[in-house]
């Protein structure tokens, strides 16, 4: 392993691999990416991997839109296959959020996003037999869909290697070393890497690296689950991706004849090293209930599998993307289950920050870590319900 590096990236998920790739694209050749297990072993590999633009705030919509440009032209921009499938995306909201959805769509359209409000009959054409009695408004993004999260991380890492980066798997970062007020090295299970720039994108394992530096951001691990249901006999409609804000659920096609669904929110969990990766019976039942209630034609679908993964939730459910503490330290923290789709733009912004002194692609100030100390946690005015923070993968 290299003993020195211009930049060390900690975490081999989509955000870490994207950051390593974009660093090499900006001319940094001496990049080391450290992954404690294998690429996409954390939240990335368990992601539902929706690629949609619809957010209830502009900053995340901007990140998603810049990222969509990469997903659409992934082979030309990055190289390789990210598995992007533009099946389209539908956002459903209940009462009393009709006006909020309209305002959010207008904001997104002003950014250049291809989205529009659609009527109930339009939704029925997209989802034949859907029940909409409790839906007050819907939005449609024809160019959105989903991707293969592991393939995305693998391709970013391979492109980073082609650009000169070293990808070190089965190599855990155990400490970020500092002298005075600046980063000097990363201690790993294979030895010390001297560096003056570190990007922490280690998901649920970030806190253990940051706490010794006095950096506490109120991050909480959550175990999240998804279930897969095989379509019943005679059903052959490869449907769009959907977020159903009424049932707090999301679903999308999986393979040629199945639907993948998650019902939110995950349960708090204290130790990301010890959690059950299989899906719980109770969660399968909730998924079946939500899917059947919204789309009765899939009520007879039988369960074909599922999994659980670990994400980090910030106190307000939005990511922290910022320069942290000592000079030379950046972080992508609190993925909050929604940061796969924005990973191309997040990686580019972090690389710009490290190399050029500031992010150019998207203004990251809304994602600053200091918002909690300032007493200004993230609040979306045009939300779709604040009963619980939801994880819309």
HUFEN-V136859 format. One record per pair of residues at least 4 apart in sequence whose ideal C-beta (glycine too) atoms are under 6 Angstrom apart, sorted by the first residue. I is the first residue (numbers start at 0). J is the second residue. If there is no record, write none. Layout:
# HUFEN-V136859
I:J
I:J
This chain:
# HUFEN-V136859
0:167
0:189
1:31
1:165
3:193
4:29
4:31
4:192
4:194
5:27
5:29
6:22
6:27
6:30
6:196
6:353
7:31
7:185
7:192
7:194
7:197
8:15
8:18
8:19
8:32
8:198
9:33
9:172
9:199
9:201
10:15
10:200
10:201
11:15
11:34
11:38
12:39
12:41
12:43
12:152
13:17
13:43
13:151
13:152
13:339
13:342
14:200
14:331
14:342
14:345
15:200
16:152
16:155
16:156
17:155
17:342
17:343
17:346
18:198
18:346
18:349
18:350
19:30
19:32
19:159
19:164
20:155
20:158
20:159
21:346
21:347
21:350
22:27
22:30
22:350
23:30
23:159
23:162
23:163
23:164
25:350
25:354
28:163
30:164
31:165
31:192
32:166
33:167
33:170
33:172
34:38
34:168
35:171
36:40
37:168
38:152
38:153
38:156
39:43
39:44
39:149
39:152
40:44
41:202
42:202
42:308
42:310
42:334
43:148
43:152
44:149
45:306
45:308
46:148
46:339
46:392
47:225
47:261
47:392
48:145
48:146
48:148
48:339
49:145
49:240
49:392
50:70
50:143
50:144
50:145
50:146
50:340
51:88
51:143
52:60
52:63
52:64
52:107
52:112
52:140
53:90
53:138
54:59
54:60
55:103
55:379
55:381
55:382
56:379
57:106
58:365
60:107
61:361
62:341
62:344
62:361
63:340
63:341
64:110
64:112
65:344
65:360
66:340
66:341
66:343
66:344
69:76
69:343
70:81
70:83
70:146
72:76
73:77
73:81
77:154
77:158
78:158
79:154
80:150
81:146
81:150
81:151
81:154
82:146
82:147
82:150
83:146
84:144
84:145
85:142
85:144
86:144
86:239
87:141
87:239
88:140
88:143
88:239
88:240
89:137
89:139
89:239
89:241
90:138
90:242
91:134
91:137
91:243
92:96
92:100
92:136
92:244
92:383
93:133
93:135
93:245
94:135
96:100
96:383
97:135
97:136
99:381
100:136
100:138
101:116
102:381
103:381
104:114
104:116
104:138
107:112
107:114
113:142
114:138
114:140
115:139
116:138
117:121
117:137
117:139
119:131
122:126
122:137
123:129
125:239
126:238
128:296
129:294
133:245
144:240
145:240
145:251
146:151
148:339
156:166
159:164
160:164
160:166
170:187
170:188
170:189
171:188
172:185
172:187
173:186
174:186
175:185
175:197
175:208
176:183
176:184
176:186
177:182
177:183
177:325
178:183
180:325
180:326
181:325
181:326
181:327
182:197
182:325
182:327
182:328
184:191
184:193
185:192
185:197
186:191
195:327
196:327
196:353
197:328
198:329
198:349
199:205
199:208
199:330
200:331
201:205
202:311
203:220
203:271
203:309
203:311
205:209
205:332
206:210
206:218
209:214
212:324
214:323
214:324
216:319
216:368
217:314
218:311
218:313
218:333
219:267
219:312
220:268
220:271
220:309
220:311
221:265
221:267
221:310
221:312
222:265
222:266
222:268
222:274
222:307
222:309
223:265
223:308
223:310
223:336
223:390
224:278
224:282
224:307
225:259
225:261
225:305
226:260
226:278
226:283
226:286
226:305
227:253
227:257
227:259
227:303
227:304
227:305
228:258
228:300
228:302
229:257
229:300
229:301
229:303
230:234
230:256
230:300
231:299
231:300
237:252
240:251
241:250
242:249
242:391
243:248
243:293
244:383
246:289
247:263
247:389
248:262
248:289
249:261
249:391
250:258
250:260
251:259
253:257
253:259
257:303
260:286
260:290
261:392
262:285
262:286
262:289
263:389
263:390
264:387
264:389
264:390
268:274
271:309
274:309
276:306
276:307
278:282
278:283
278:305
283:302
287:291
290:297
291:295
291:298
310:334
310:336
311:333
311:334
312:335
313:317
313:319
313:333
313:335
314:371
315:376
315:377
316:335
316:388
317:377
318:333
318:335
318:338
318:366
319:332
319:333
319:368
320:331
320:363
320:366
321:367
321:368
322:329
323:328
323:330
324:328
329:349
331:345
334:338
336:390
336:392
337:391
341:345
342:346
344:360
344:361
347:360
348:358
348:360
348:361
348:363
350:354
351:355
351:358
351:359
352:358
358:363
369:373
370:375
371:376
